[in-house]
């Protein structure tokens, strides 16, 4: 298992319940594939550096995980499909 830092941005126009549901759904993708979420950081709503899909604000989340390549690939696939997620970034941390 490798260590990864995953950041994703959820649309700000959603209500708080939908934001939490989207966050939990993305965490569930990793935990269902036997990954370990070491740390979760809710950075709250922030202004985007530039508009993305006509959005100017978003909810930022950062996850530190220990996961397999397959789990990370599945997260990447689901994040691309989910219309509530504006952007995501996956970085593999050095040992």
KOLPA-129633 format. One record per residue: residue number from 0; y, x, z negated of N, C-alpha, C in turn; residue in three letters. Coordinates in steps of 0.1 Angstrom, whole numbers, plus 5000, padded with zeros to 4 digits. Atoms other than C-alpha are relative to their C-alpha. Layout:
<sites>
SITE   pos     nY     nX     nZ    caY    caX    caZ     cY     cX     cZ   code
SITE   NUM      Y      X      Z      Y      X      Z      Y      X      Z    ALA
...
</sites>
This chain:
<sites>
SITE   pos     nY     nX     nZ    caY    caX    caZ     cY     cX     cZ   code
SITE     0   4988   5008   5000   5000   5000   5000   5012   5009   5000    UNK
SITE     1   4987   4993   4999   5035   5012   5009   5011   4992   4993    UNK
SITE     2   4988   5006   5006   5068   5005   4992   5010   4996   5011    UNK
SITE     3   4990   5005   4991   5093   4984   5011   5012   4994   4993    UNK
SITE     4   4989   5008   5004   5128   4971   5006   5003   4990   5011    UNK
SITE     5   4997   5010   4990   5134   4938   5024   5012   4992   4996    UNK
SITE     6   4988   5007   5002   5168   4922   5027   5000   4988   5010    UNK
SITE     7   4998   5011   4991   5174   4887   5042   5012   4992   4996    UNK
SITE     8   4988   5008   5002   5204   4864   5046   4996   4986   5004    UNK
SITE     9   5002   5015   4998   5201   4826   5043   5013   4994   5003    UNK
SITE    10   4988   5008   4997   5226   4802   5058   5007   4995   4988    UNK
SITE    11   4992   5005   5011   5254   4793   5034   5002   4985   5000    UNK
SITE    12   4997   5014   4999   5257   4758   5047   4989   4991   4993    UNK
SITE    13   5011   5007   5007   5224   4748   5030   5004   4997   4986    UNK
SITE    14   4997   5002   5014   5224   4732   4996   4991   5009   4992    UNK
SITE    15   5006   4990   5009   5212   4752   4966   4984   4998   5000    UNK
SITE    16   5015   5002   5000   5177   4736   4966   4993   5006   5012    UNK
SITE    17   5005   4995   4988   5171   4745   5002   5000   5015   5001    UNK
SITE    18   4999   4985   5001   5182   4781   4996   4988   5005   4992    UNK
SITE    19   5011   4996   5009   5157   4784   4967   4987   4998   5007    UNK
SITE    20   5013   5003   4994   5129   4768   4987   4997   5011   5011    UNK
SITE    21   5002   4990   4990   5135   4792   5016   4997   5014   4994    UNK
SITE    22   5003   4987   5007   5136   4822   4992   4985   5000   4995    UNK
SITE    23   5014   5001   5006   5103   4811   4975   4990   5000   5012    UNK
SITE    24   5009   5000   4989   5087   4805   5009   4998   5014   5006    UNK
SITE    25   5001   4986   4994   5095   4840   5021   4993   5009   4990    UNK
SITE    26   5008   4992   5010   5082   4855   4988   4985   4996   5000    UNK
SITE    27   5014   5005   5000   5050   4834   4991   4993   5006   5012    UNK
SITE    28   5006   4994   4988   5044   4849   5026   4994   5014   4995    UNK
SITE    29   5004   4987   5004   5041   4883   5009   4989   4999   4989    UNK
SITE    30   5010   5001   5011   5022   4872   4977   4987   4995   5005    UNK
SITE    31   5013   5005   4994   4996   4853   4998   4992   5011   5006    UNK
SITE    32   5007   4989   4993   4987   4885   5015   4998   5012   4990    UNK
SITE    33   5004   4991   5010   4981   4903   4982   5011   5011   4998    UNK
SITE    34   4989   4990   5003   5015   4921   4980   5006   4998   4987    UNK
SITE    35   4995   5000   5013   5032   4929   4948   5016   5000   5001    UNK
SITE    36   4986   5000   5000   5069   4919   4944   5005   5007   4987    UNK
SITE    37   4996   4992   5012   5083   4946   4921   5014   4995   4994    UNK
SITE    38   4987   5004   5004   5119   4934   4920   5006   4990   5010    UNK
SITE    39   4992   5009   4992   5140   4905   4933   5014   4999   4996    UNK
SITE    40   4986   5000   5003   5177   4906   4935   5007   4989   5009    UNK
SITE    41   4992   5010   4994   5198   4875   4943   5015   5005   5000    UNK
SITE    42   4987   4995   5000   5231   4889   4955   5011   4989   5002    UNK
SITE    43   4990   5011   4999   5247   4855   4959   5006   4998   5014    UNK
SITE    44   4993   5003   4987   5269   4841   4987   5011   5011   5002    UNK
SITE    45   4990   4990   4996   5290   4867   5006   5005   4997   5014    UNK
SITE    46   4995   5001   4987   5311   4869   5036   4993   5010   5009    UNK
SITE    47   5006   4991   4991   5294   4883   5066   5010   5009   5007    UNK
SITE    48   4991   4990   4993   5308   4914   5084   5005   4994   5013    UNK
SITE    49   4996   5006   4988   5308   4894   5116   4992   4987   5001    UNK
SITE    50   5007   5013   4999   5298   4858   5126   4986   5002   5006    UNK
SITE    51   5014   5000   4995   5260   4853   5131   4997   4985   5002    UNK
SITE    52   5003   5013   4996   5250   4821   5149   5011   4990   4994    UNK
SITE    53   4988   5008   5004   5285   4807   5142   5002   4998   4985    UNK
SITE    54   4999   5000   5015   5281   4814   5104   5008   5011   4996    UNK
SITE    55   4992   4989   5005   5306   4834   5085   4997   5004   4985    UNK
SITE    56   5004   4996   5014   5290   4834   5050   4984   4998   5000    UNK
SITE    57   5014   5002   5002   5254   4837   5038   4996   5005   4986    UNK
SITE    58   5006   4996   5013   5232   4841   5007   4991   5012   5002    UNK
SITE    59   5008   4988   4998   5218   4876   5004   4990   5001   4989    UNK
SITE    60   5011   4997   5009   5185   4885   4988   4993   5013   5004    UNK
SITE    61   5007   4987   4998   5168   4919   4983   4987   4999   4992    UNK
SITE    62   5013   4999   5007   5131   4923   4975   4995   5014   5001    UNK
SITE    63   5007   4987   5000   5114   4955   4965   4985   4996   4998    UNK
SITE    64   5014   5004   5000   5077   4951   4973   4991   5012   5003    UNK
SITE    65   5011   4992   4996   5044   4970   4975   4991   4992   5009    UNK
SITE    66   5007   5008   4990   5027   4957   5006   4993   5008   5010    UNK
SITE    67   5007   4994   4989   5004   4964   5034   5008   4998   5013    UNK
SITE    68   4993   5001   4987   5016   4968   5070   4998   4985   5006    UNK
SITE    69   5003   5014   4995   5000   4934   5079   5009   4990   4993    UNK
SITE    70   4992   5009   5008   5019   4916   5051   5014   5001   5005    UNK
SITE    71   4986   4998   4995   5052   4931   5063   5002   4994   5014    UNK
SITE    72   4999   5005   4986   5045   4922   5099   5000   4984   5000    UNK
SITE    73   5000   5014   5001   5037   4886   5088   5014   4995   4995    UNK
SITE    74   4986   5004   5005   5070   4884   5068   5010   5001   5012    UNK
SITE    75   4991   4998   4989   5088   4897   5099   4999   4989   5010    UNK
SITE    76   5003   5011   4991   5072   4871   5121   5006   4987   4995    UNK
SITE    77   4995   5013   5006   5080   4842   5097   5015   5000   4999    UNK
SITE    78   4985   4999   5001   5116   4854   5092   5007   4997   5013    UNK
SITE    79   4994   5003   4987   5122   4853   5129   4999   4986   5004    UNK
SITE    80   5002   5014   4996   5108   4818   5132   5009   4991   4991    UNK
SITE    81   4992   5009   5010   5127   4803   5101   5014   4999   5004    UNK
SITE    82   4987   5002   4996   5159   4788   5113   5011   5001   4989    UNK
SITE    83   4990   4999   5012   5175   4790   5078   5003   5015   4998    UNK
SITE    84   4998   4985   5002   5173   4829   5079   5009   5005   5012    UNK
SITE    85   4992   4994   4990   5202   4845   5097   4996   5013   5005    UNK
SITE    86   5004   4986   4997   5191   4881   5096   4990   5005   4989    UNK
SITE    87   5008   4994   5009   5165   4902   5079   4998   5015   5003    UNK
SITE    88   5001   4986   4997   5159   4939   5075   4989   5005   4991    UNK
SITE    89   5011   4995   5007   5127   4957   5064   5001   5016   5001    UNK
SITE    90   4999   4985   5001   5129   4994   5052   4988   5005   4992    UNK
SITE    91   5011   4993   5008   5099   5015   5042   5006   5011   4992    UNK
SITE    92   4994   4990   5009   5108   5036   5012   4990   5012   5000    UNK
SITE    93   5008   4988   5000   5097   5072   5011   4992   5001   4986    UNK
SITE    94   5008   4998   5012   5070   5082   4985   5007   5010   4991    UNK
</sites>
